[in-house]
Each structure stands twice: as structure tokens, then as C-alpha cells.
């Protein structure tokens, strides 16, 4: 009996401590070319946690490790919805593809929490239009505080009634209360910044009553900081004016990045905790200075800034990961040796060691740019450089069967080696190169020894990749007409946009 109890106890502990979320779903009437991605909404580096294919009937499934309990973004067919998820849950989402995200159903372990969230969202959608912000900001401070206390009470009462109706767990209720406090703080920041201008009183200053309410709402400061992007925006807003004055004196030559100047500014803010500085600097780095077009020197500068200034291990890890995904492996490093297979099932390597440099393309059948834009330009590039360069096309579809179909259809007749990364986006080679769905098609060059020789490129007519190819082969490419450019919307709206509002920028 004792042994049975211990086994049972360990099983309970394993379930309660698990970060794994098992996902199933169906969007009826959808296209098999669409993908479903899930992204943690409150993190610093909001990269997709999973990318799932949709079968002809609209079904999909997979599993991922949830970094924390909270809100997650589900992206499907360019449309997005929010759900509340916890580690260890089995989660199902279903609905008509045409009606997503306005209508969908959540079942499984996550059902009650998401019914609770839906109830509160419905109330806010009806309540928010009744609030006249201009009128509220124009009130004297006492009237304003009375107004925001009423808003807080009304929404708080709805949270309580929604909880009684749907029986969510305590974490979900606390998350919603935290969101409410962060939202009220944001309204208060608008009042503090705009009341003077709205009333013609530029010398206006808030009183102790106002500051006391702010203090009360930030009692759980660190939890708000970690879980509520709205709260980070609120804190950034309070620093904006001071930062802009500081930046004007620090960046006279215009060479420093916003992140570098903001890091120096934070050093002057002795009243801020290190965790606060970490999250705010991380926000500015990820939203202002992480770019696929940055030079290796600038990327290294940002990496050093992260290493020196960010102390929280979770924040640092997230930032370093997104830096790696955007920039790829460092030039001079050996290319990944992840498992690759040919159409006949035999294994092969990314680099064949025959003394020529290699251009590698990463792609998948469901990527919308391949057939229409990439292939015509790719043919021209391959035909021009093939005497001095090898070409390898790495497919990241979900199955080898799909790889065979895709490579035959898209790349037939184009010189080069067609390979499949076993496991697709979950393969070792995809992880080693930092490949995600939004990063395809992408191109990288290896030197004659199989080492990384360039950054990632998303446009085959980019003058920089042309220069790299010319240098590696000794050839000189003709000028490419602008209409031949291959574009890749790498920086299209993503999960990071959930938390992007005007951040401090250097002037």
C-alpha cells in the first residue's frame, strides 16, 4: 500500500510540474496549406512554440513546453486569437475556418479558464465604449480618481461574477485581476501626461492621493512585470520624457542604437529594480534594434549589451534566442551536421566537401513565396553561379513524403541537391540554424570548407548576397532589375506586436 501511494504521489507531482501542453484542433473548411502556430504572449522574445500543419479535413495536433501559465496567441491563416493555457494541459480548439477568430470553441483541460476569459472579454467589449476618456482626463484629480475607482470596481465585479459562473482556477483569476490593475495604471499614466495640456495647466502635478493609488496597484510589481506587457508599457511611458532628454545629449553623432543609450539611461535610475531594468531594456532591444539586416558588427554589439546588462537568466535566454534566430550562426562556425535525407531515403550532408562553396536554401511547400517569387529568381542565380558554386535545397515539410512531392514539383530541372530535414521545423538542422516558419524561404552561404560564410538573406537580389556570391566564386553578376527582387515579409506583424506601443527612441 505504501509503495502504491508513493507511485501515485510521484505521478501527481509529474503532472503538476509538467510544462507540456498537448494540442489538438480542427478548423473546418480551411486550406491544407495553412499552418497553426502558438506563441507565448507575455515573453520577451516571442517566437512560435509550435508550428502545426493542417490536414485536408482541417485537423492538426502537436505538443509544446509552455514557458509559463498565462495568455497565448494562436495564429491561423494570418488571423490571431488569444487563449489561456497552463503547463500539463490537454487543449482542443475547434471552429469554422471562415469564422476564426471571432468564433471558436475550447475544450479539454483549458475549457473552464477560457470560458472565464471569454466572459470577461465580452463584458469589456460592451463596457469600454461607455468610457469617455477625454472627459475623464479633463476632470480634476479627485474626479478622475473617483472615475477610475468606479471602472476598477465595475470590471472587478465582472471578474468575480464570471469566476462564479465558469469555475476557473485561481491562477486565471489572478491573471485577469493583474491585467485590470495594469490597465488602470495605463489610464492613470495618460491622465498624468495629458491632463495639464487638456486643461491649459502645463505646471500640473499629481498629488499624494494619486501616487498612493499607483503604489497600491503595483503591490505585486514583479509578477506584473513578468506577466503583463501592458505594465511594461506603463513603466516605459513614465520614462519616455526623461529618456528623450537624456538621449539628445548622448547621441549627437547619431551612431548609437536606442538600446545602447537606453541602457546608459537606466544606469541613472537608481530607484528601479534590476528586474525592471532587465525587462524594459529587453523590450527596447527586441522592438528597436533586432533586425535581419543588421551587420555582424552591430549584432555582436547587441549581444555584448545583452550579456553585460541583462541579469535575469530567463530574460537573457529569450533575448539571446531571438538574436540567434534573426542573425543565424556566426560567420566562421562549422555548419550543422543534422540528419538530412534524399528522396530515395539515403542520408546525405549539407556540405559535400568537394572544394566549392555552397548556397543553402531553406523552404517548405506551405511557404507562399516559393513558387511565385523564389523559383524564377533562384533559376537565374543557379544558372549564373553553378560552375563555381554548389546549391543545396533543404526542405522542412512535416513528412518525407511531402518533401518528395514538393521538390519534384518546385525544383525539377534546377541544378543542386534536394534534401529533407527529418522532422521538418522540429529537426536538429532547423534548430541549429534557427529556422522558423516566418524565416522561409531563406538563404545562407557556406565556404569551401563547410563553414558559415554569410548572414541569412531573404531576398536573392539583395546587393549583399550578390557580393558574397561574387566573392566566393570569382564571378561578377549582372545588375538585377528591381522587379526581379524576391521579398520575404520576415518583419510582418508577429507576436511581438502584442506588446509594441511607442517605446523610447533616440532622437
N, C-alpha and C positions, 0 to 999 in steps of 0.2 A: 504493500500500500504506500509506503514511504517513497519507494522508487518511482511508482506511478505518479505520485504528487510532484516529485522533482521534475520528471519529464514534462508534466503538464505545465508547471511553472516556467520552465525554460521555453516551452512553446509559446506561452503567452508573452514572455519577455521578447522573444524573437519577432513576434507580430507587432508588438507595441513600439519596438525600436526600429523597425524596418523603414527605409526611405523609399522602397519600391512601390510605384503606382502602376497597376495593370489597367490598360485602357482597351476598351472595345467600343465600336460605334458603327453607325450606318447613316449616311446622308443619301436618301433615296432620290434617284433621278440625277445624280451627279456624274461628272466625267471621270473615267478611269485615269486620265492624265493629271487630275488634281491631287494634291498632297495635303495631309493634315499635320500641322506642327503644333507643339505645345511649348510654351515659353514661360518661365517664371517671371512674374510681372514686377516684383519689387527688388530684384537684384541690381547689381552694378553693371555687370556685363551680361546683358540679356540675350544670350544665344539660345537657339532652339535646343530643347532637351531631347526631342524625338521628332523624326520625320517619317510619316507613315504613308504608304501607298494605299490607294482606294481601288477595290476590285470592281468589275463591271456592274455589280449589284449595289455599289456604294458602301461596302463594308470595309472596315480597317481594324487593326489591332496592334498592340505593342506594349512595351513597358519601359519605365524610366525611373531614375532616382530623383525624388523630389528634394531640392535643397532645403526647403522649409515648408511649414504649413502656411497656407495663405492663398492669394489670388494668382491664377494662372491664365494666360492668354491662349486661346485655341484659334489658330489661323487655318482657314479653309477657303480655297478659290479666291484669294485676295480679300476675304472678309474675316472679321475677327469678333470673338465673343470672350467674356470673362467667366471663369468658374473658380470655385473654392475647392482646393484639394489638400489632402494630407498624406504623408507617407504611410504605406501599408494598406492603402485603399484599393478596392476594385471599382473602377469607374466606367460607366457607359453613357454615351451621349448619342442621341438619335434625332432625326427630323427630316424634313424635305430640304434638299439642297437649295432649291429656289427660295425658301423662306429663311434660311440661315443668314444672319444671326438673330433676326427678330424673334424666331420661334424655334425652340429645340427643347428636348427633354433629357434630364439627367436622372439616371437610376443607379442602383448599386450602393456601395458604402457612402458615396458622396451625395446621395439624394437629399437627405434632410438639410444638410448645410446649404446646399444650393437652392432649395426651396425657400429657406430663410433669407438668403441673399436676394433672391428674386422678389420676395415680398418687400424688402426694404428699398430695392431699386424702383419698384413700381410706385411706392409712396413718394420717393424723391422726385420722380418724373411728374407727379401731379402737384407736389408741394413747391418745387423750385420756381415755376413761373409766377407764383404769387408773391415772391420776394422782390421788392423794388430796391435794387442795390444803390441806385443814385440817391433815392430818398433816404436810405439808411445811412449812407456816407455823409449826407448833408446834415444829419441830426447832431445835436450837441452830444458830448461824450456820454452823459448819463442816459440820454435817449437811445444812443447806439448800443450801449451795454445792455440795456433792457431789451432791445430788439434781438441781439444775438443770443441772449439767455433764453428768449422765447423760442428762437429757432432751434437751439440746442435741446430744449425741453420737448418740443414737438417731435423732433426726429428721434430723440432718445426714447420717448414713449412708444413710437412706432417700432423701434428695435425690440423693446420689451414685449409688445403685443405680437410681433412677428415671431419672436422666440417661443412664446407660449403656443402659438398656432402650429409651428413646424418642428419643434423639439430639436434644434441643432445642438452641437456640443459647445462647451464653454469657450473653446479657442475661437470658434467662428463668431460668437457673440462679442468676445473681447476685441477681435479684429475690427468688427463693424463699429464698436464704440471708439476705438482708436482712430479709425477713419473719420468719424464725426468730429473728434477733438482736433484733428489735423485740419479739417475743412473749416472749422470755426476760427482757428488760428490764421488761416489764409485770408478769411474775411476781415479779421482784425488788422492784419498787415495792410490790406487795401485801405482800410479806414485811416490808419496811421500815416500812410503815404499820400493819401489823396484828400483828406478832409480839409487841410489848410488851403489847398488850391480851390476846392469846391466852394468854400465859404469866403474866399478872399482874405484868409488869415494865414499868411506864409510862416508866421512865427509859432503856429500851433504846436503844442507838445501834449502828449497824453499824460494822464495823472497816475497816481499810485493805484487807484482802483482798476484802471486798465491793466497795469503791469501785474497786479495781483491775480487777475483773471488769467492772463497769459501764463503766469507761474503755475497756477492750478491746473491748467490744461496740459502742461508739459511735465507733470509729475513723473510719468513713465517715459522720460526723454529717450533713453537708449532703445527701448522697444519701438517707439515711434520712428526713430531714426532708421532702424534695421528693416522695418516692415512697411512703412508708409512713404512712398515717393512724394506725396503731397506735403509731408512735413519737411522733407529735404528742400523742396521748392520754397517753402515758407522761410526756412533758415537762410537760403541763398538770397531771397528777396530782401531780407533785413540787412544783408551785407553789400548789396549791389552799389548803393551810392558811395559808401566808403571805399569799395574796391575800385570804382571808376576814377575817383580822385587819386588813389594810390597808383593805379596803372598809368595815368597820364604822366607821372613823374618818373616811372620806372622803364618805360618802353619808348623812349624818344627816338631810337634808331629803327623801331618797328620790327626788330628781328626776333624778339622773344615771343613765345607762344602764350596764349591765355593761361594755360596750366602752369607754366613756369612762374608767371607773375602772380597768379592766384596763390601758389604755394608760398611765395615770399610774403604775400599779404597775410595769409593765415598764421605765419610765424609771429606776426604782431598782435594777434588776437589771443591774449593770454587767458581770457575768460572762457574760451571754447575748449571742450574736452578733446583729447586726441581722437576718440572715435568719431566725434562730429567732424573734425578736420579731415579724417580719412574719407568719410562718405561724401563730404562736399567737394573735396579735391577730386575724388573718383568720378563724381558727376561731371565736373568740368572737363576732365581728361577724356572721358568716353563720349561726351556730346560735342566737344570743341576741337580736339586735337588728334583723334584717332581717324586716320584716313588711308584708303588703299593706295593713294597717290603720294604718300609721304616718302621722302628719301630715306635710305638706310641710316643716314646720319641723324635725321630727325627722329626716326623710330627708336634708335638707340638712346637718344636724349630723353625721350619719353619713358623708356624702360628704366633708365637711371633715376628719373624723377619718382617713378612708382616705387622702386626699390628703396630709395632714401626716405621718402616722405610718408608712405603708407605703412602703418604699423599693424593694423588688423589683418590677420592671416587670411580670413575669408575674402575681404575686400581686395587684398593684394592678389590673391589667386585668381579672382574673377577678372581683374584688370589685365593681368598678365596673359590670361587665356584669350581675351578678346584682341589684345595686341598681336598675339601669335596668329590668330585666325585671320586677321586683316593683312598682316605682313608676310606670313608664312615662315618657313625655316630660314635660318640665317645663311647668307651667301658664304660659301666655302664649306658648309657642312655636307656630309655624305647623305645622299638621297635615301629615303626609306626602303627597307628590304621587305615590306609587307607582301603577303601572298597575292600573286596575280596568276590568272589562268587564261589560256587561249580558248577559242571556240571549240576546239577538239577535246578540251578538258586537261591538257597538259599544262604544267606550271611554267612560268616564264618570269623574267626580271624586268624591272622598269628600265634598266640600263644594260645594254648588251656587251659593253666593254670592247667594242670594235674600233675605238680610237676616234670616233666622231662625236661632236656634241649632239644633244637630243632635246627637242622641244616636246614637252608633255602637255596634252590637253585632258582635262577632267570634264566629264559630261554625263548626262543621263537622258533617257528617252523622254521623260516628262518635262525637261527644261525647254521653255518656249523659244529660246533664241537659236537653238542648234540648226534646225533645217532651214529656217528662213534667212538667218543672218550669218551664222558662223561658217556653214559649209562652203558657200560661194567664196568667201574671203580666204578660208583655210586652203581651198584648192589652189588659189593663186600663190599663197605663201609656200606651200609644199612644192609646187612645180618650180618655183624660183630657187629654193634653197636645197632641194633634195640631193644634189650632187655632193654637198658638203655637210649635210646635217641629217640625222635620223629623226623620225617622228613616231611618237607613241601616243595612242589614244586610250585613256583609262576610263572604262565605263563603270558607273556607280549605281546601276539599277538594282532592284531588290533581289533579282534572281539571275542565274547564268542563262536561263532560257530567254529571258527578256533581253539580255546583253547580245545574244546571238542574233535575235531579230533586229535589234536596233543597229548594231554595227553593220549588218548586211544591208539594211535599208539606207542608212545615212552615209556610211563611209566607203561603200563599194567603189573600187576603182581609184581611191586616193592612196598613194604610197604611204606605207607606215605599218606599225604593229598594233593590232587591236587586242586589248587585254581587258579582263574583268577583275575588279577588286572584290574578292569573295566577301560577301556581307554588305556590299554597297556602302551607304553612308556610315554603317557601323564597322566597316573594315579597318584594319590596322593602318593601311596606307592613307585612308581618308582622315583618320585621327592624326597621323604623323604629319600630314600636310595641312591640317586644319580646314578640311573641306566640309562645307555645309551647302544646303540647297541653294541659298542665295548667292553662293560663290561659284556658280557654274553658268556657262562654260568659263573655265579659267585656264591660263597657260603659264607655264614656268619652264625655264631653260636649265639644262644640266650641261656641265662642261664635258670634255672628252674623257675625264676620269670619273664621271658619275657624281660630281659634287654640284650643289646648288650654285647656279651662276647668275641668277636674276631674282627679282621680286616676282610676285604674281601679277599677271596682266589680265584684263577683262576686255580688251579692245585690240584686235590684231593689227590695227592701223595706228596704234599708239606710237609716236615717234621714238619713244624709249625702247620698246621691244624691237622695233626695226633696227635701231642702233645696236642692240645686243646681238641680234641675229647676224647683222653685217659684221660685227666684230668677231663673233665666234666662227664665222665661215670664210671671212675674207672677201665676201661678195658685197656688192653695192646695190641695194634695192632701188627701183624707180620710185618717184614720188607717187603717193596714193591719193586718189581723188577723195574729197570729203565724203561723197555719198557712199563710198565703199567701207566706211567705218563700221565696225561691229561694236554695238553698245551693250553694256550689261548693267542693269539697274541695281548694282550692289548696294547703293545707298538709298534705295527706295524705303518708304516708311516701314519701320520694324518695331519690335517690342520696345526698343529704347524710346520710341516716340510716346509711349505711355507716360513717361516721366519728364519729357522735354518741355520746358517752358523757357522763356528767355533767361539764360544763365549769364553770369558775369563775363564780359568780354573786354579785351584790352582795346583802348582807343588810341 
